[in-house]
């Protein structure tokens, strides 16, 4: 399982030969520095950079590029080396056109991978502003073992300031030689991808060959291009998505018939003879003169309609985020300009009274209103295009991506394979009330969910009774669980419920009445102990089997399907042992298919103090009422999350779960 690091977090490394993969969206300089136990660089020969790309155990790129691969062999570094720091910098202003600070470009994404492309740890470097150089991460030796730590330390003074801070005496001349080497190689440097046109491809190209949902994909997860979602994180064409898979060839495999028959040699890869590029996306109808092209559902690149729609949804998310950011920036500029003009006009005491001062104030306000009006006009134009796109995309979404009121659920059948992602609700911004972006989370889940039942005041200011809030939270959890059950093939997803006091019986009725639960909801302290004990044992057994390289050695009868545990009314019925088991499941369960969904008010467990802080941080917080608590890492918007709502009086939940239960019974015969 890939570890998605945040600043300061570390993760153990189990192998010595690694690749550091970097994706920045704009040409940057990549280097690596060796340090002693105190992090000091002892000389220029301790730094691998474009002018000297190889050092013992290190090899870096020779030029500036939007994507880099750095080779690291920790066994090849000397005993004096205790730290390997990965350094990123923007090319010097004289080295060619480009940005001069990281705050004006997409957040760089760094992934530590094995030689087979499997991701060990990833880190998206956010929060940079005026910095032009940054220590991205470091590999460090601790008690004979190596670990990786996310650093993200930026320097406004560039490479010279960074290297000086690392204790290198020749920092300034070395920084100059690095930028000189970059300038000489500018002609062969890899430029940033061209900006996407309005009707162009929304998916991002591959930067890493690892596969797996939210565990690599063909481009790094969570790179600002995206993927993944602030909300759970992970991403290539958007937060947490895989981009188009390239067709590889030319490995030197010889066609046997050619060898015997004297024909031409076929150098295509024998395992990829049936590979074919994805079919082209549907074409948009010709646009009328002077009007934008009509949107088409599935016009993004992908190997299936599902993948195209997934990429298109996150393209819409990016478009809305960027156009709103541009509008807010324009409004801020208009406000600051007006303030400056008023300050200048009123700096002379003689102009503070009389008609001259009033005229200056009116002129400043008029210019501010004009600028805001122009920004709003541009925003409305972009929103109109997004609304038109949403109107064709929403009806075309498959059940896993669709709202509960989508007609796709009327034709629902239990699937044969899991989809790419799952819809957990909608996202919107206050400037764009007309459009809702589906919030898609990659499958299988990589972190648990927390449905917060503690809020009593909704986003619009209305007050919700605490009892009603707990009921709404449990109904939201049931809707999420029902969707998870619906998108997995028969027999591949199992749901357990812990409801110690039985307070969630009414909300749980769709699950209990249709028979999709593995067992009736566990009640009382004994029920809590039993369910947690069985799931904890399952995690231990699967982990031991995987670590021992014997996944087939699991006990007979062990349920190997994905497991979801819904916990209601926490911490009622939980003793200290049960709390520790819950934390263990939240931390270790997702890697072996055991997932947690908490319906809880954090304040009610305040008596445990900081003991439970890691639990809440490990879960993706969702709400039962609209709330602006989700933020994206690209432009920092606070997105309003709207939970999924089953239409009043609708039987869609009961009908879907009835089909799931019937398919599960047939599977278990």
Buried (B, 14 or more C-beta within 10 A) or exposed (E): EBBBBEBEEBBEBEBEEBBBBBBBBBBBBBBBBBBBEEBBBBEBEBBBBBBBBEBEBBBBBBBBBBBBBBBBEBEEBEEEBBBBBBBBBBBBEEBBEBBBBBBEBBBBBBBBBBEEBBBBBBBBBBEBEEBBBBBBBBBBBEEEEBBBBBBBBBBEBBBBBBBBBBBBEBBBEBBEBBBBBBBBBBEEBEBBEEEBEEBEBBBBBBBBBBEBBBBBBBBBBBBBBBBBBBBBBBBBBBBBBBBBBEEEEEEEBEBEEEEEEEEEEBEBBEEEEEEEEBEEBEEEEEEEEEEBBBBBBBBBBBBBBBBBBBBBBBBBBBBBBBBBBBBBEBBEBBEEBBEEBBEEBBEEEEBEEEEEBEEBBEBBEEBBEEBBEEBBEBBBEBBEBBEBBBEBBBEBBBBBBBBBEBEBBEEBEBBEEBBBBBBBBBBBBEBBEEBBBBBBBBBBBBBBBBBBBBBBEBBEEEEBEEEEBBBBBBBBBBBBBBBBBBBBBBBBBBBBBBBBEEBBBEBBBBBBEBEBBBEEBBBBBEBBBBBBEBBBEBBEBBBEBEEEEEEEEBEEEEEBBBBBBBBBBBBBBBEEEBBBBBBBBBBBBBBBBBBBBBBBBBEEBEEEEEEBEEBBEBBBBBBBBBBBBBEBBBBEBBBBBBBBBBEEEEEBBBBBBBBBBBBBEEEEE
